[in-house]
Amino acid sequence: MNKTELFVCLLAVGLIACDLLVRLRTHRHRKDRFIESLFDTLLQPALLPQSSTKSPVPKPANLPTPESLAENLLRHFQQSAVSRLVLRILALQQGGAVEAGLLAEVNQHLVQTGKRALPPAVVRRVVMILMGADLVALNQGRLEITNAGRQLNTLLEARSLTEQTHPSFG
């Protein structure tokens, strides 16, 4: 085998290795993007096309009361296990947590309870939603629970304890 044939063989092996690395990297990112888009559609469903007729303005009698809105929001967060878990972890952290540490704690808890670990994109999206609702804040690179988040966490834990001691069947 002369030098030219050796060079061509090494070049071919190098190109194949680069191709495999690129495919592995894009495949992994494609999976994250798929999960992110799936999570987006679960949280923010696409709006239906606007019809030509205007919908009637709701009458004041049809508007929900602040108490019913608060109750609906509490029920929403009771159903959102990852949001509750993030709030609980941040409530226990003095000085907040970095994103990687929060992700590790969330996944550790999920695995301990027999559930599957979540990809970083899903936990990041939940944190972004909590930040948008002013329940979590980013302060000097650390995620911290806000006063509103702490109050919500306290209410959710109190409701959880109440439901454990007095289960309802209706």
C-alpha positions as CSV (number, residue, x, y, z in Angstrom):
1,M,0.0,0.0,0.0
2,N,1.6,3.3,-1.0
3,K,1.2,6.7,0.6
4,T,-1.6,7.9,-1.6
5,E,-3.8,4.8,-0.9
6,L,-3.1,5.2,2.8
7,F,-4.0,8.8,2.7
8,V,-7.2,8.1,0.8
9,C,-8.2,5.4,3.3
10,L,-7.5,7.6,6.3
11,L,-9.5,10.4,4.7
12,A,-12.4,8.1,4.0
13,V,-12.4,6.8,7.6
14,G,-12.2,10.4,8.9
15,L,-15.1,11.4,6.8
16,I,-17.2,8.5,7.9
17,A,-16.4,9.2,11.6
18,C,-17.3,12.9,11.1
19,D,-20.6,11.9,9.4
20,L,-21.5,9.5,12.3
21,L,-20.7,12.2,14.9
22,V,-22.8,14.8,13.0
23,R,-25.7,12.3,12.7
24,L,-25.5,11.4,16.4
25,R,-25.5,15.0,17.5
26,T,-28.4,16.1,15.2
27,H,-30.4,13.0,16.1
28,R,-30.1,13.8,19.8
29,H,-31.1,17.4,19.2
30,R,-33.9,16.4,16.9
31,K,-35.3,14.4,19.8
32,D,-35.1,17.4,22.2
33,R,-36.8,19.6,19.6
34,F,-39.6,17.0,19.1
35,I,-40.2,16.8,22.9
36,E,-40.1,20.6,23.1
37,S,-42.6,21.1,20.3
38,L,-44.8,18.4,21.8
39,F,-44.6,20.1,25.2
40,D,-45.4,23.4,23.5
41,T,-48.5,22.0,22.0
42,L,-49.6,20.6,25.3
43,L,-49.2,23.9,27.0
44,Q,-50.1,26.3,24.3
45,P,-52.5,24.7,21.8
46,A,-52.7,26.2,18.4
47,L,-55.4,28.8,18.1
48,L,-58.4,27.9,15.9
49,P,-58.8,30.0,12.7
50,Q,-60.8,33.1,13.4
51,S,-64.3,33.0,12.0
52,S,-65.8,35.9,10.2
53,T,-68.5,36.3,12.8
54,K,-67.6,38.0,16.0
55,S,-68.1,36.1,19.2
56,P,-70.5,37.9,21.7
57,V,-68.9,39.7,24.5
58,P,-69.5,37.8,27.7
59,K,-72.0,39.3,30.1
60,P,-70.7,40.3,33.5
61,A,-72.8,37.5,35.0
62,N,-70.8,35.0,33.0
63,L,-67.4,36.2,34.2
64,P,-65.7,34.0,36.8
65,T,-65.3,35.4,40.3
66,P,-61.7,36.0,41.6
67,E,-62.3,33.1,44.1
68,S,-63.2,30.7,41.3
69,L,-60.2,31.8,39.3
70,A,-57.9,31.2,42.3
71,E,-59.5,27.8,42.9
72,N,-59.0,26.9,39.2
73,L,-55.3,28.0,39.4
74,L,-54.8,26.0,42.5
75,R,-56.3,22.9,40.9
76,H,-54.2,23.4,37.8
77,F,-51.0,23.4,39.9
78,Q,-52.2,20.4,41.9
79,Q,-52.4,18.5,38.6
80,S,-49.0,19.8,37.4
81,A,-46.7,17.5,39.2
82,V,-43.5,18.9,37.7
83,S,-44.4,22.5,38.5
84,R,-45.2,21.5,42.1
85,L,-41.9,19.5,42.3
86,V,-39.9,22.5,41.0
87,L,-41.5,24.8,43.5
88,R,-41.0,22.4,46.4
89,I,-37.3,21.9,45.6
90,L,-36.7,25.7,45.2
91,A,-38.6,26.3,48.5
92,L,-36.2,24.1,50.3
93,Q,-33.1,25.6,48.7
94,Q,-31.4,28.4,50.5
95,G,-30.0,30.9,48.0
96,G,-31.7,29.1,45.0
97,A,-30.3,26.5,42.6
98,V,-28.5,26.4,39.3
99,E,-30.4,24.9,36.4
100,A,-28.3,21.8,36.2
101,G,-28.7,21.1,40.0
102,L,-32.5,21.7,39.8
103,L,-32.8,19.3,36.8
104,A,-30.7,16.7,38.7
105,E,-33.0,17.0,41.8
106,V,-36.2,16.8,39.8
107,N,-35.0,13.7,37.9
108,Q,-33.7,12.1,41.1
109,H,-37.1,12.5,42.7
110,L,-38.9,11.2,39.7
111,V,-36.7,8.1,39.4
112,Q,-37.1,7.5,43.2
113,T,-40.9,7.6,42.8
114,G,-40.8,5.1,39.9
115,K,-41.2,7.6,37.1
116,R,-39.1,8.3,34.0
117,A,-36.5,11.1,34.1
118,L,-37.4,14.2,32.0
119,P,-35.2,15.7,29.3
120,P,-33.7,19.1,30.2
121,A,-36.0,20.9,27.6
122,V,-39.1,19.9,29.5
123,V,-37.9,21.0,32.9
124,R,-36.5,24.2,31.4
125,R,-40.0,24.9,29.8
126,V,-41.7,24.3,33.1
127,V,-39.3,26.7,34.8
128,M,-39.9,29.3,32.1
129,I,-43.6,29.1,32.7
130,L,-43.1,29.5,36.4
131,M,-40.9,32.5,35.7
132,G,-43.5,34.0,33.5
133,A,-46.1,33.6,36.3
134,D,-43.6,35.3,38.7
135,L,-43.4,32.2,40.9
136,V,-39.7,31.7,40.1
137,A,-37.0,34.3,39.4
138,L,-33.5,34.1,38.0
139,N,-31.1,36.0,40.2
140,Q,-27.3,36.1,39.4
141,G,-27.5,32.8,37.5
142,R,-29.5,31.0,40.2
143,L,-33.2,30.1,40.2
144,E,-35.0,31.3,43.3
145,I,-38.6,30.9,44.4
146,T,-40.4,34.3,44.7
147,N,-42.8,35.2,47.6
148,A,-45.8,34.4,45.4
149,G,-44.2,31.0,44.6
150,R,-43.5,30.3,48.2
151,Q,-47.2,31.2,49.1
152,L,-48.4,28.9,46.3
153,N,-46.1,26.1,47.5
154,T,-47.4,26.5,51.0
155,L,-51.1,26.4,49.8
156,L,-50.4,23.3,47.6
157,E,-48.8,21.4,50.5
158,A,-51.6,22.3,52.9
159,R,-54.2,21.1,50.3
160,S,-52.2,17.9,49.8
161,L,-52.1,17.2,53.5
162,T,-55.8,17.9,53.7
163,E,-56.6,15.6,50.9
164,Q,-54.4,12.9,52.4
165,T,-56.3,13.1,55.7
166,H,-59.7,13.7,54.3
167,P,-60.0,12.1,50.8
168,S,-63.0,13.0,48.7
169,F,-64.7,10.6,46.4
170,G,-66.8,13.1,44.4
